[in-house]
Amino acid sequence: MSTSKVLLGALAGIALGALAGLLLAPESGSQTRKKIKDKGNSYVDEYRTKFEDFLETLTEKFEGVKKDAKDFAENGKAKFEDAKKEARYASSDGKQIVS
């Protein structure tokens, strides 16, 4: 499920919850509005924390993949250099044998 769908679903849930709270509220309007505001702020804080955790996890995974790719490239380069040296050595040995 994409992040945008999750976020859209969460916002829809918040809106429906707020509407239900208004319709079924046994308290006065100002008290109800304060409760809705407080609950909304609570949801915002909760989702902000979850989003920050998600970004942190994503960043850590990206850095890990980046490091693995760098290590792989360096290892491949070293193997290529070794193969190149061996080819030169074999080539020079072949020239000496032919001469």
C-alpha positions in Angstrom: 0.0 0.0 0.0 1.4 3.4 -0.9 2.2 6.0 1.6 -0.3 8.4 0.0 -3.1 5.9 0.4 -2.3 5.4 4.1 -2.1 9.1 4.7 -5.4 9.7 2.9 -7.1 6.9 4.9 -5.7 8.3 8.1 -7.0 11.8 7.3 -10.4 10.4 6.3 -10.6 8.6 9.6 -9.8 11.7 11.5 -12.4 13.7 9.6 -15.1 11.0 10.2 -14.2 10.8 13.8 -14.4 14.5 14.3 -17.8 14.6 12.5 -19.2 11.7 14.7 -17.9 13.5 17.8 -19.8 16.7 16.8 -23.0 14.9 16.1 -22.9 12.7 19.2 -21.4 15.2 21.6 -23.2 15.5 25.0 -21.2 18.6 25.9 -21.4 22.2 24.9 -20.0 23.5 21.6 -16.9 25.1 23.1 -16.0 22.0 25.1 -16.5 19.8 22.1 -14.4 22.0 19.9 -11.6 22.0 22.5 -11.8 18.2 22.7 -11.6 17.9 18.9 -8.7 20.3 18.7 -6.8 18.4 21.4 -7.5 15.1 19.8 -6.5 16.5 16.4 -3.3 17.8 17.8 -2.7 14.4 19.4 -3.2 12.7 16.0 -0.9 15.2 14.3 1.8 14.6 16.8 1.4 10.8 16.5 1.6 10.8 12.7 4.4 13.2 12.7 6.4 10.9 15.0 5.5 7.9 12.8 6.5 9.7 9.7 9.8 10.8 11.2 10.5 7.2 12.2 9.7 6.1 8.7 12.0 8.6 7.2 14.8 7.7 9.6 14.4 4.0 8.8 14.3 4.8 5.0 17.5 6.9 5.3 19.3 4.1 7.3 18.3 1.5 4.6 19.4 3.9 1.8 22.8 4.5 3.5 23.2 0.7 3.9 22.5 0.1 0.3 24.7 2.9 -0.8 27.6 1.5 1.3 27.0 -2.0 -0.1 27.1 -0.7 -3.6 30.3 1.2 -2.9 31.9 -1.8 -1.4 30.8 -3.9 -4.4 32.2 -1.4 -6.9 35.5 -1.2 -5.0 35.8 -5.0 -4.8 35.0 -5.3 -8.5 37.5 -2.7 -9.4 40.2 -4.5 -7.3 39.4 -7.8 -9.1 39.5 -6.1 -12.5 43.0 -4.6 -11.7 44.2 -8.0 -10.5 42.9 -9.6 -13.7 44.5 -6.9 -15.8 47.9 -7.5 -14.1 47.6 -11.2 -14.6 46.8 -10.6 -18.3 49.9 -8.4 -18.7 52.0 -11.0 -16.9 50.6 -13.8 -19.1 51.1 -11.6 -22.2 54.7 -10.9 -21.3 55.4 -14.6 -20.6 53.9 -15.5 -23.9 56.1 -13.0 -25.7 59.2 -14.5 -24.0 58.2 -18.0 -25.0 57.6 -17.0 -28.6 60.9 -15.1 -28.9 
